[in-house]
C-alpha cells in the first residue's frame, strides 16, 4: 500500500545519499511512500532508474541492529548462488543515519494483495518454499557475520511480568492481550515448551519476518523483501510464519467476504467464526502444502520434527498479529479473539495440527 509521498527532506541526508550514488534526483510526480514501520519512498530518478529508499526508524540501538542485519544479508547473498531466492539489489547505504537505497522492482504486487483480490496461485507459494529452502540450505558461511540473537517474541517473561513504562504507554487493547496471555497458564507452558524445543534445533540463515506482504511478484517472478530481521535461527521460524499468515488470512477473510453488514466483525459469534474459518482454511491449505513441497525439495530440514515446531510458531504468529493490531485498538473484536484461540490450539497441540495445515509427511 502506498500514499502520497512524504517530504523526502524529512530524512536528513537521504537526498544527498541518492545523489552521491549517481542516481540523480526523484522526478516530481513519480514519488510515493509505501506504508510501513519505517519511512520509505519509491519513484523514478532523473537518471531513469526506479529507486526504493528507506529511512529506518526507532531507537538508535534497534536501527543499528536492523541495519547490520540488512548488511549481513547483502554479504550473504553475494557469497551465495541462488536460483529461486531473489531480492532487490542494494545500491548504497548510510550506516550512521540508518538509510538504505535499493533498486526498485518493476510494476508488480505483493502476494498479500493477490490473496485479498482472490487471485493468489498456490504455485507462487511453492516458489516461495523453494526460495526459503535454498536460504536455509545455504553453505555461504565464509566471512559473513550473522546475528545469532533470538527474535524478540515469544518470550516466557512476557507471560509473568509487565514493565510499568510499557503499561503506561499501552492502549486498552494491548492491556487486554496481556491479560489474555497472563491468565492462560496452559498457553504459557506450551510456549515455553516450544522455545525449549527450538533450543535443540539447528540454526540456519533465516528471514525471521516472512509475511505475505514481504513477497513481491514482479516480471512473473517472486522477490522476497525486507531483511531487517535476518539472522541464524530455527528453520521452523520461517516455515511457521508463512503457514501462520495463511491461517490468519483465512480468519480475516470471513470479514472481507461478507460486507453485507457494517462492522460485521463485531457481531459474528465465536462458533460461526470458527466454522467459517475452518472452511476458508481448507480452501487456502494448498498454499501451505505447496510451500512445504517446494521447501522440502531444497532443504534437508523438512522433517516431521521441524513441521511440528513450525506449527507451534504458526500458532504463535496469530498472537503476534494480535499484539500488533492491539496497538491501535481500544478493544479486541471477536474475529481477533477467535484467531488467537485457533493459534492457541496450534501451540498447545502442534503435532495434531501440522498435517491439518499441510506441513510434514509425504511431499509431491
N, C-alpha and C positions, 0 to 999 in steps of 0.2 A: 504494500500500500504506500502511496506517495502523496505528498501535499504540496501546496505552493512552497517554493523554496524559501528557507530561512536565509537571512543575510549571511553570506559566506564570510564576511569580515568578523563575525562574532567568534570565529575560531582563529584566534590570533596567530599569524604566521602561515596559515594554510594557503592563502593566495600566493605568497612568496615561494612556498614549497612547490606548488604546482608549476609556477613559472620557472623556478630553478631546475626542475626536471625536464625542461624543454617542451612542456605541454601547452604553453601559451596561457590563455585565459578562457573561462567558460563563456560561451556565446549567449547573449541575452535571449531569453525565451526558451532555452533548452534545459534549464536547470530545474530539477525537482528535488524534494527532500523525503526520502523514504522514512517511514515511522519506525522507531526502534529505541533501544535503551541508550544509544549514542546519537550524536548529531552527525548527519551524513548528507552528501549531495551527489547527484549523478547528472551528467549532461555532456554536451559536445563542446570541445575546446576549439580555439581559433586555429589549431593545427589539424583539425578534422578528426581527432581522437575522441572516443567516448571514454569518460573517466568517472570512477567512483571514488570519492574522497570521504574519509571518516575521521571525526574527532572523538576519541574515546573519552567518556565522561565518568566521574566518580571520584572517590578518594584517591590520592596520588599512589598509594600502595597498590590499590586494585588496578588502576590504569597501568602502572608499571608491570604488574604481573600479566595482565592480558596482552599488553604489547609484546612482552617477552615470549608468550605462547604463540602469538602470530608469527614472530620472527623464527621461532623454533620450527613451526610447521613449514615455513618457506625453505629453511635449510634441509628439513626432512624431505620435502617434495623434490628439491633439487638433486638430492642424493638417491632418489628412487626412480624406478622405471615402471610407470603405471599405464595400464591400458584402459581401465574403466574409471579410475578416480581422476576427476578434473576439478580444478578450482581456478578462479580468476587470477591472473598474473599480477604480482605486486610490482608496482612501478617505482615506488620510493616511500620513505617514511622519515619521521622526525621523532626519535625516542624521547627527547626532552619534553615535547609537547603532547605526546601520545597521539600522533597523527599518522594515518596510512593512506596511500593512494594506490588504487588498483585499476587495471584495465577493466572497463565496464563491459558486461555481456551485451550482445545484441538484443533485439526485441525478443522477449520471451515472457514466461510467467512461472510463478512458483508452483510446486506440486500442491501446496495448500490451496492456491487459487483454483487449480483444476478440480480438486476434490469438491470444493464448495460449489463449483459450476456443474458438477456431476460428470465431468469429462476425464476423470483420472483413470489411467490404464494400469492394471496390475503389472504389466511388463516393465513399467517405469520403476516399480518397487524392486523387481528382480535386478534391474540395473543398479539401483542404489545398494542392494545387498552385495552385488559383485564388487562395487567400489569400496564398501566398508570392509568386505572380506580381504581385498587387496591391502587396504590400510593396516588391518590387524596382522596380516601375514608378512608385513614388510620386514626386511632384514637390513634396512638402511640405518644402522645404528651409528657407526662411524664416530665422527667428532661432534655429532649433533647433541646439544644439551636439551634434555627433556625435563619438564616439570614432573615431579613424582608425587606431588601432594594429591590428596583425595579431593574430589569435588565437594563443595560446601555442604550439600544436603544429599541424603538424610544424615543426621547426626543423632546419636542416642540422647545427647544433652538437651536436644530440642524438646524431649518429652517430659523433662523433670525440672526445668528452670526457665525463667523468662526475665531477662535483664530489665531493670527499671527504665533505662533510657529507651529501650525498644517498646516497652509498654506505653510510655508517654507519647510515642510517635506513631502508634499503630491506629489503624481505622477500627471501627467496631467489627467489621468483617474479619479482620486479621485476628482480633481477640477471640472471636467465635471459633476460628480454626484452631487456635492454640488450645482452647478449652476442649474442643473435639478430640484433639490428639492426647492431651494430658489426662483426660478421663478414660482413655482406652488402653488399659494395661496389656491386653492381648495384642493389640496392634503394635505397641511399643516393643513388646518382646519379639514379635515377628520381624520388625525392622532391625532389631539388634542381632537376631539370628542371620538375617540377610547380610549384614555388614561383617559378621564373623566368617560366613562362607566366602564373602568377597576377599577377605584377607588370605584365603587359601588359593586364590585363583592366580593365573599368570597375569603379567602386566604387558600391555601392548600399546602401540601408538593409537590413540583414540580421539574422536571428535569431542565427545562428552557434552554436546548440546544439540543432538541430532533431532531436529524437528522438521515438519513438512515445509515450513516456510524457509528453511535453510537449503532446500533443494530447488534449484532453478533449472528450467528446461529452456535451452537456447540452441538454435540451429539443430534441433531434433536430438540434442544430447543433454544428459544431466550434468549439472555442475553443483558441487557442494560448497556452500559459503560459510563464512563466519567461524574462524578457527581460534577465537579468543579463549576457549576452554581446552584447547588441545593439550594432551599430556599422556603419560603412560597410565593406563587404567585397566580394570577388568573389562574384557571384551563384552561381557553381559550388559555393561552400561549403555553402549551404543545400540545394541540389539533391543534392549528393553525400552529405551527412549523412543525408538522408531515404532515398535509394536504398541507402546502406550499412546502414541499420537493417534493411531487408528482407533483404539478403544475410545479415546476422548472424542474424536470426531464422530464416532457412532452415536455417542450420547448427545453431543451438541446438535447433531443433525435432526434430532427429534424436534427441536425448536425451529430450525430453519425449514423443515419440511412442512410445518403446519403454521402458516401465518394467518389463519382464519380469525384468530382472536389476539388482541393486543396483550403483550406481556404474558404470553401463554406459559412461559417457564415458571411463572409464579403460581399457576393454577393446576399444573399437572401433578397428580398424586404419585407417590413413590412406586406403587405396584405398576402403574401404567408406564412410568418412565423405564422401569426395568424390563417390562415386556417389549416395549418398542426398541429399547436399547439393544437387547439381545438379538432381535430380528435384524436390526441395522448392522450389528457386528457380524452376523453370519453373512450379510451381503458384502461387507468390506474385508472379511477374513482372507480372501485370495490375495490381497495386497501384502498381508503379513507372511502368508505361506510362500509367496513368490520372493519376497525379500529373503526369507530363510533359505530358500532354494538357491538363489544367487549367491548368498553368503557362504553356504556350505560348499559350493564349487570352488571357492577361492581361499577358504580359511580352514586351518586344522582345528579350530576351536569350536566347530559346530557339533558339539556333543550334547547329550541329554542333560548333563550337569549344568552346562552353560545355559541351555534352554530354560531350565528351572530357575536359575538365578536371574536370567533376563526377564522372566515372567514376574518375578518379585519386583524388579526395577520398573517394569511396565506398570505394575500396580502403584508403586511409589510415584511414578510420573503423573498420575491423576491427582495425587495430593500436592505435587509440585505445582501443577496447574492451578489447583485450588488456592494455594498460598499466593501465587502471582495475581490471580484475579481478585482475591480478597483485599488487596491493597487499594482497590478502587471502589469498594462496596461497603455499605453500612449494614448489610445483611446478606446471608447466603441463600440464594434461591434453591428450591427443591432439586432442580436439574443438576446444580453443582454438588449438592449433598449426595445425590444418587450416584454421580460419577465417583465421588470419593468412597462411597460404600462399595462399589464394584472394585475399585482399586484396593480397598482394604481386604476384600476376599482374596484377591490375587496375591497379595503379600502374605496373607495367612496360610494359603494353600497353593503355592505356585506349582507344585507337582501335579495338581489336579487341573489347573487352568492352562498349562503350557500347550497341550495338544488342542485345546479349545481355540487358542489363538492361532495355531498353525506353526508353532515352534517345536523343534525336536523331531525325532523319528525319521522315517524314510523321506528322501527328497527326490524331486524329479530331475 
